[in-house]
């Protein structure tokens, strides 16, 4: 019977940190957009209440 071997990589190496900085910035922008949207909806609700 044939025996298969799986090569598991236990760690990943990050060669360039700039891509992670761009990811962090994108997450912050999306988070700020979501917070501002919720605040805007809340104030709209208070205005119409």
C-alpha positions as CSV (number, residue, x, y, z in Angstrom):
1,X,0.0,0.0,0.0
2,X,1.3,3.4,-0.9
3,X,2.2,5.7,1.9
4,X,1.6,9.4,1.6
5,X,3.6,11.9,3.4
6,X,2.3,15.3,4.3
7,X,4.8,18.1,4.8
8,X,3.4,20.4,7.4
9,X,4.9,23.8,7.8
10,X,4.7,24.9,11.4
11,X,5.6,28.5,10.9
12,X,5.4,31.2,8.2
13,X,8.0,33.7,7.5
14,X,7.1,37.3,6.8
15,X,9.7,38.9,4.6
16,X,8.2,42.4,4.2
17,X,6.3,44.2,6.9
18,X,4.9,46.8,4.6
19,X,2.1,44.6,3.5
20,X,1.0,44.1,7.1
21,X,1.0,47.9,7.6
22,X,-1.3,48.3,4.7
23,X,-3.6,45.6,6.1
24,X,-3.7,47.3,9.5
25,X,-4.5,50.7,7.8
26,X,-7.3,49.1,5.8
27,X,-8.8,47.5,8.9
28,X,-8.7,50.8,10.7
29,X,-10.4,52.6,7.8
30,X,-13.1,50.0,7.6
31,X,-13.6,50.1,11.4
32,X,-13.8,53.9,11.4
33,X,-16.3,53.8,8.6
34,X,-18.5,51.3,10.5
35,X,-18.3,53.4,13.7
36,X,-19.2,56.6,11.9
37,X,-22.1,54.9,10.1
38,X,-23.5,53.6,13.4
39,X,-23.1,57.0,15.0
40,X,-24.8,58.6,12.1
41,X,-27.7,56.2,12.3
42,X,-28.0,56.7,16.0
43,X,-28.2,60.5,15.7
44,X,-30.7,60.1,12.8
45,X,-32.8,58.0,15.1
46,X,-32.6,60.6,17.9
47,X,-33.5,63.3,15.5
48,X,-36.6,61.5,14.3
49,X,-37.6,60.3,17.8
